[in-house]
C-alpha cells in the first residue's frame, strides 16, 4: 500500500506550473498560421523539469523536478512532437516505489534512506548534441545519453570513460564551426568541493584538453563563456556549505560580503598556472550571452544581477533577499592591464534573461543577441532581439497573459550571414493551457511569426536546448561557417 498522490496547494504547482506528468507523441502538428520555411529540416531538442511525484515539501523550487526531454522534428514540410521522461536512476527508483524518494533540492541528506548513495541528477536542464550523440544534462550529475529519434534513455555516460569528475555542466558550448565540445564540471569531486575542471573534446568526441584548478569558494557555476583563446569562468557567491547540507539546509547560500571572481583559462595548451584572475563587487548571474576577444581585452556579455539571482537561496543568517532585475551588461577584462578588476557597461535598459546568439558566433565577435524580456505583472513576456552594432532593440510579444520560453536560432543555411535565419520559440498559451511553437524571422522578430504550429498539450517548462540540422543528424557533424567580424 502506498499513499495517495497529492501535490501541495502552493503557487509552484498552480496554473501553468501544475505538473504534466505525461509523455506525448504527436505526428504532425497543426499549422495554424503562415508556412514552414523551405529548407528548415532537423530537430529542436529542449529539456525541462516536471514533477514525477509530490515530495510533500513546501520549499520545492521551480528548477527541481525530473527531466523531460522534448523534440520538435522538422522534416518533409511537417513537424512532429515527442516528449519523454529522462530515465535517470532517481526516476527509475521513484517509478518503482510510486512515490517521491528525494528531498530538498540537491541535498542528499534529506533523501529517503532507501536511496542513500544514489545520484540525485535529473537530466532536466539542457539537451546537447555532439559527435552524433544526444544527451540530457543536469550540472550535479554526468550526462544521460538519449536516442536521437525515439528519445529513449540509453544510459548515464562518462563520455567513454574520459570524464573523471562526478559532475558535468548543463551549459556546454558545442562549436558548430569546429565541431568541438567545450565543457566543465564544478564541485567536481563532490558536494562543497572547490574543484573545477575545463574540458575540450574534438569533433569525434576525444578529449583534447583537461585543466583542473580550485575555485575561490564552493560556488554555483551554472554557465561559462568561450572565446577563440580563452575560457571565461565567473564565480558568484552562491556558496555550498557541507555542514549546512548535513543539517537539511539549502544547497546554496547567498554571501553578499564575498566578491565575484573570474578566471580566464587558456582554451588550448594551458594549465592552472596560466589562468588569469579578476575580481569585483558582489553580484550574480545565471546565463552568459557570449564572450569574445578584442586584442588584449576579453568581453563577456551576461545577464547580470547586482545582487542574488536566486532569492530562494537565503543568506547564512536565513535572510531572504529581494529579487533584483537582470540587466544585460558587458564585463571587460584587460589582459595587458595592471589591475585585477574589470569594467562593466550596460547594454540594455530592459530586464532580460535566457540570452542566446547565432551559435556559429559563440566565442567570436558578434552582432545579434536574443533574450526573454518584458515580463509583465500578468506573467507575460516576449522574445527580444538586440543589435549590438546599432543598439536597436525590438520584441515579439505573443499576447496578454502569454509568455515565451527560450528561443533557438537556426541559420537559413550553413554559410548564411550572422543572424540570417529563424528563431524557434515555444509560446505558453496560458489561458488555453497549451503551447504553440512559433517561427520568427530572427532579424525582424517584431513582425510576428512567419509560421505558428499548434500543440494541443502543454509544454510545462523547458530551460535550454539545441538545434541539430538534418545534415548533423545524418553525419554526426555540423557544417556551419562563420565570418569573423561580420
C-alpha positions in Angstrom: 0.0 0.0 0.0 1.3 3.4 -0.9 -0.1 6.9 -0.1 -2.4 8.7 -2.5 -0.7 11.2 -4.7 -1.5 14.8 -3.7 0.6 17.8 -4.7 0.6 20.6 -2.0 -1.6 23.7 -2.8 1.3 26.1 -3.4 2.0 28.7 -6.1 4.6 26.5 -7.7 2.0 23.8 -8.7 -0.8 26.1 -9.7 -1.9 27.1 -13.2 0.8 26.7 -15.8 3.1 25.2 -13.1 0.8 22.3 -12.4 2.7 19.1 -13.1 2.1 17.5 -16.5 3.4 14.0 -15.5 2.9 12.6 -19.0 4.7 11.8 -22.2 3.3 12.9 -25.6 3.6 11.8 -29.2 2.1 14.0 -31.9 2.7 13.0 -35.5 2.3 16.2 -37.5 1.5 19.4 -35.6 -1.3 21.6 -36.9 -0.1 24.6 -38.9 -2.4 27.4 -37.9 -0.7 30.4 -39.5 1.9 31.1 -42.2 4.2 28.5 -43.7 7.2 26.5 -42.5 10.3 27.9 -44.2 11.6 25.9 -47.1 14.8 24.0 -46.1 14.1 24.1 -42.4 14.8 20.5 -41.6 16.3 19.0 -38.4 15.4 18.7 -34.8 14.9 21.1 -31.9 15.7 19.4 -28.7 14.7 21.0 -25.4 14.8 19.8 -21.8 12.9 21.0 -18.7 11.7 19.9 -15.3 8.4 18.1 -14.5 7.2 16.5 -11.3 7.0 12.8 -11.2 5.6 12.6 -7.7 5.0 15.2 -5.0 7.8 15.5 -2.5 5.5 16.9 0.2 7.9 19.7 0.8 6.8 23.3 0.8 10.3 24.5 0.0 10.4 23.0 -3.5 11.8 25.3 -6.2 11.0 25.5 -9.9 14.4 24.4 -11.1 13.9 21.0 -9.4 11.9 18.0 -10.8 12.5 15.1 -13.1 13.9 15.7 -16.6 11.6 15.8 -19.5 13.2 15.9 -23.0 11.2 17.4 -25.9 11.8 17.1 -29.6 10.3 19.1 -32.5 11.2 17.2 -35.6 11.1 19.2 -38.8 11.0 17.0 -41.9 9.3 17.0 -45.3 7.2 20.0 -44.6 5.8 18.8 -41.3 6.7 18.9 -37.6 6.4 16.0 -35.2 6.5 16.5 -31.4 7.7 14.0 -28.8 8.3 14.3 -25.0 9.8 11.6 -22.9 11.0 11.3 -19.3 14.7 11.0 -18.8 15.1 7.7 -17.1 17.8 8.5 -14.5 18.4 6.2 -11.6 16.4 8.6 -9.5 13.4 8.4 -11.9 13.5 4.6 -12.0 13.6 4.2 -8.3 10.7 6.6 -7.7 8.8 4.9 -10.5 9.2 1.5 -8.7 8.2 3.0 -5.3 5.4 5.1 -6.8 6.3 8.0 -4.6 9.0 10.7 -4.2 12.2 9.4 -2.6 14.4 12.5 -2.9 14.1 15.5 -0.7 15.3 19.1 -0.8 17.0 20.4 -4.0 20.4 18.7 -4.4 20.5 17.9 -0.6 21.3 14.1 -0.4 21.0 14.3 3.4 17.2 14.9 3.1 16.6 11.8 0.9 14.7 8.7 1.9 17.2 6.2 3.5 16.3 3.6 0.7 18.2 5.8 -1.9 21.3 6.6 0.1 24.3 6.9 -2.2 22.1 7.2 -5.4 22.9 10.1 -7.7 20.3 12.9 -7.5 20.7 14.0 -11.1 17.5 14.7 -13.0 18.8 15.4 -16.5 16.4 18.4 -16.6 18.3 21.4 -17.9 19.9 21.1 -21.4 19.9 19.0 -24.5 23.4 18.6 -26.0 24.3 17.0 -29.4 27.9 16.2 -30.1 29.7 13.7 -32.3 26.4 12.0 -33.3 25.1 11.6 -29.8 22.3 13.3 -27.9 22.5 13.9 -24.1 20.2 15.3 -21.4 22.2 17.3 -18.8 22.0 18.5 -15.2 25.0 20.0 -13.6 25.1 17.9 -10.5 25.5 14.6 -12.4 27.0 13.1 -15.5 25.2 13.3 -18.9 22.4 10.8 -19.8 22.6 9.7 -23.4 19.3 9.7 -25.3 18.2 8.2 -28.6 18.0 11.0 -31.2 14.9 9.6 -32.8 12.8 8.0 -30.1 14.1 10.0 -27.0 14.6 6.7 -25.2 17.2 6.8 -22.4 20.3 4.9 -23.3 22.0 5.5 -20.0 24.3 7.6 -17.8 27.6 8.4 -19.6 31.1 9.4 -18.7 31.8 10.0 -22.4 33.7 6.8 -23.0 35.5 6.8 -19.7 37.0 10.2 -20.3 35.2 12.2 -17.6 36.7 11.7 -14.2 34.6 14.3 -12.4 31.5 13.5 -10.5 29.5 16.1 -12.4 29.2 17.7 -15.8 28.0 21.2 -16.8 24.4 21.8 -18.0 25.8 24.6 -20.2 28.3 23.1 -22.7 29.3 25.0 -25.8 29.2 22.9 -28.9 31.0 24.9 -31.6 29.2 24.2 -34.9 32.1 25.6 -36.9 34.9 23.4 -35.4 32.6 20.7 -34.1 34.4 20.9 -30.8 32.7 20.5 -27.4 33.8 22.8 -24.7 32.6 21.9 -21.2 33.4 21.8 -17.5 32.4 20.4 -14.1 32.2 22.3 -10.9 32.2 20.9 -7.3 33.7 18.2 -9.4 34.9 16.0 -6.6 31.6 16.1 -4.6 29.3 18.5 -2.8 31.0 21.6 -1.5 34.4 20.7 -3.1 36.2 23.7 -4.7 37.4 21.6 -7.6 36.6 22.6 -11.1 37.8 21.2 -14.4 37.7 22.5 -18.0 37.3 20.1 -20.9 37.7 20.4 -24.7 36.6 17.4 -26.9 37.3 17.2 -30.7 34.8 16.6 -33.4 35.0 12.8 -32.8 34.4 13.1 -29.1 38.0 12.6 -28.0 39.2 14.8 -25.1 42.0 17.1 -26.1 42.2 19.5 -23.1 41.7 18.9 -19.3 42.6 21.6 -16.8 41.8 21.2 -13.1 42.0 24.1 -10.7 40.5 25.5 -7.5 37.5 27.8 -7.2 37.8 30.6 -4.6 34.8 29.1 -2.8 32.4 26.2 -3.5 30.4 28.3 -5.9 27.4 27.9 -8.2 28.8 27.9 -11.7 25.8 27.5 -13.9 27.2 28.8 -17.1 30.5 29.9 -18.7 31.7 31.5 -21.9 34.3 30.9 -24.5 36.5 33.0 -26.9 39.0 31.9 -29.6 41.8 31.9 -27.0 40.2 32.0 -23.5 37.5 30.2 -21.5 35.7 32.6 -19.1 34.6 31.2 -15.7 32.7 33.6 -13.4 32.4 32.6 -9.7 29.5 34.2 -7.9 29.0 34.0 -4.1 26.2 31.5 -4.0 28.1 29.0 -1.9 27.6 25.4 -0.8 28.4 24.6 2.9 28.6 20.9 3.7 27.8 21.4 7.3 24.6 23.2 6.3 23.6 20.4 4.0 24.1 17.8 6.7 21.5 19.7 8.8 19.0 19.6 6.0 19.6 23.2 4.8 19.7 24.7 1.3 22.3 23.7 -1.2 23.4 27.3 -1.8 23.5 30.3 0.5 24.0 33.9 -0.7 27.1 35.6 0.7 26.8 39.3 -0.2 30.1 40.0 1.7 32.1 37.9 -0.9 33.5 39.2 -4.1 32.9 38.0 -7.7 35.9 36.2 -9.0 36.5 35.5 -12.8 39.1 33.0 -14.1 40.3 33.2 -17.7 41.6 29.8 -18.7 43.6 29.2 -22.0 41.4 27.5 -24.5 44.3 25.3 -25.7 47.5 24.2 -24.2 47.2 25.8 -20.8 47.4 24.7 -17.2 46.3 26.0 -13.8 49.4 28.2 -13.6 48.4 30.0 -16.8 45.0 31.2 -15.5 44.4 34.9 -15.3 42.2 36.0 -12.3 40.0 39.1 -11.9 37.5 40.2 -9.2 34.8 42.7 -8.5 32.0 43.6 -6.1 29.4 41.0 -5.0 26.9 40.1 -7.8 25.5 37.1 -9.5 24.4 35.7 -12.9 22.9 32.6 -14.3 23.4 32.9 -18.1 26.0 34.3 -20.5 25.1 35.7 -23.9 28.6 35.5 -25.4 32.2 36.4 -25.0 34.9 37.5 -27.5 38.4 38.8 -27.6 39.4 42.2 -28.9 43.2 42.5 -28.9 44.3 42.1 -25.2 40.8 42.6 -23.9 38.1 39.9 -23.3 34.5 41.0 -23.3 31.8 39.0 -21.5 28.1 39.8 -22.2 25.9 38.5 -19.4 22.5 38.9 -17.8 23.9 40.4 -14.6 22.2 40.7 -11.2 23.6 43.3 -8.8 22.5 41.0 -6.0 21.2 37.5 -5.6 19.8 35.9 -8.8 18.2 33.1 -6.8 16.3 34.8 -3.9 15.0 31.4 -2.7 18.6 30.7 -1.6 18.9 32.8 1.6 22.0 34.2 3.4 23.7 32.2 6.1 21.6 34.2 8.6 18.4 33.0 6.9 17.6 36.3 5.3 15.7 36.0 2.0 16.9 38.8 -0.2 14.7 40.9 -2.5 14.7 40.0 -6.2 16.9 42.3 -8.4 16.4 42.7 -12.1 18.9 41.0 -14.5 20.4 43.6 -17.0 22.5 42.8 -20.0 26.0 44.1 -19.2 29.4 43.8 -20.8 32.2 42.9 -18.4 35.7 43.7 -19.8 38.9 42.1 -18.7 42.2 43.7 -19.8 44.9 41.1 -20.0 47.5 43.8 -20.6 46.4 46.0 -17.7 47.9 46.3 -14.2 44.6 45.8 -12.4 42.8 42.6 -11.4 39.4 44.4 -11.6 37.1 44.6 -14.5 34.9 47.2 -16.2 31.1 47.0 -16.5 28.9 48.6 -19.2 25.1 48.3 -19.5 24.0 47.2 -23.0 20.2 47.1 -22.4 17.9 49.0 -20.0 15.2 46.4 -20.0 15.5 43.4 -17.7 16.1 40.2 -19.6 17.2 36.6 -19.2 17.9 33.3 -21.1 20.3 35.0 -23.6 21.1 33.3 -26.9 23.0 34.1 -30.1 23.6 32.6 -33.5 25.5 29.6 -32.2 28.1 29.9 -35.0 29.3 33.1 -33.3 29.8 31.8 -29.8 33.2 32.9 -28.8 33.6 35.2 -31.8 32.9 38.9 -32.4 29.1 39.1 -33.0 26.2 41.4 -33.6 22.9 39.7 -32.8 21.6 38.6 -29.5 18.2 37.2 -28.3 16.6 37.2 -24.9 13.4 36.7 -22.9 12.3 40.2 -21.9 9.4 42.5 -20.9 8.0 40.3 -18.2 4.7 42.0 -17.0 2.7 41.6 -13.8 0.4 39.2 -15.6 3.4 36.9 -16.2 3.5 37.7 -19.9 6.9 38.0 -21.7 8.3 38.3 -25.1 11.3 37.4 -27.3 13.7 40.3 -27.8 16.4 40.9 -30.4 19.3 43.2 -29.7 21.6 44.6 -32.4 24.9 45.3 -30.7 26.1 47.4 -33.7 23.1 49.8 -33.9 21.9 49.4 -30.3 18.4 48.7 -31.7 16.1 46.5 -29.6 12.8 45.0 -30.8 10.4 42.5 -29.4 7.8 39.9 -30.3 5.0 39.7 -27.8 2.6 36.7 -28.1 -0.3 38.4 -26.3 -1.8 39.4 -23.0 -1.1 36.8 -20.3 1.0 34.6 -22.6 4.7 34.0 -22.3 7.7 32.7 -24.2 10.3 30.1 -23.4 13.9 30.3 -24.5 14.3 30.7 -28.3 16.7 28.8 -30.5 18.4 30.4 -33.6 18.6 28.3 -36.8 20.7 29.7 -39.7 18.9 29.9 -43.1 21.9 27.9 -44.5 25.2 26.8 -43.1 27.0 29.7 -44.7 24.3 32.4 -44.2 25.4 35.7 -42.7 25.2 36.1 -38.9 21.6 36.4 -37.8 20.1 35.4 -41.1 17.7 32.7 -40.2 14.9 31.8 -37.8 14.1 31.7 -34.1 12.1 28.8 -32.9 10.2 29.8 -29.8 7.8 27.8 -27.6 4.9 30.0 -26.5 2.8 29.4 -23.4 -0.8 30.0 -24.2 -1.6 30.3 -20.6 -5.4 30.9 -20.8 -5.8 27.9 -23.1 -3.3 25.7 -21.1 -1.5 24.6 -24.2 1.6 25.5 -26.3 2.4 26.9 -29.7 5.8 26.7 -31.4 6.3 29.9 -33.4 8.9 30.5 -36.1 10.2 34.1 -36.2 12.4 35.9 -38.7 15.5 36.3 -36.5 16.2 39.9 -37.8 12.5 41.0 -37.7 11.0 39.5 -34.6 8.6 42.4 -34.1 6.8 41.4 -37.4 5.5 38.3 -35.6 5.6 34.7 -36.6 6.2 33.5 -40.1 4.6 30.3 -39.0 2.7 29.0 -36.0 2.4 25.3 -35.0 -0.3 24.3 -32.5 0.2 21.8 -29.8 -3.0 20.6 -28.1 -0.8 19.8 -25.0 1.1 22.0 -22.5 4.9 22.1 -22.6 5.1 23.0 -18.9 8.7 24.2 -18.8 11.8 23.9 -20.9 15.1 25.5 -19.8 17.6 25.1 -22.6 18.2 23.2 -25.8 19.8 22.9 -29.2 19.1 22.7 -32.9 20.5 19.8 -34.8 20.4 20.1 -38.6 19.3 17.3 -40.8 22.9 17.0 -42.0 24.2 16.7 -38.4 21.6 14.1 -37.6 22.8 12.1 -40.6 26.5 12.5 -40.2 27.1 13.5 -36.6 28.9 16.7 -37.7 27.7 20.3 -38.2 28.6 22.0 -41.5 28.3 25.6 -40.2 30.6 28.5 -41.2 31.2 31.9 -39.5 32.9 35.1 -40.7 34.8 36.9 -38.0 34.0 40.5 -37.5 30.8 40.2 -39.5 
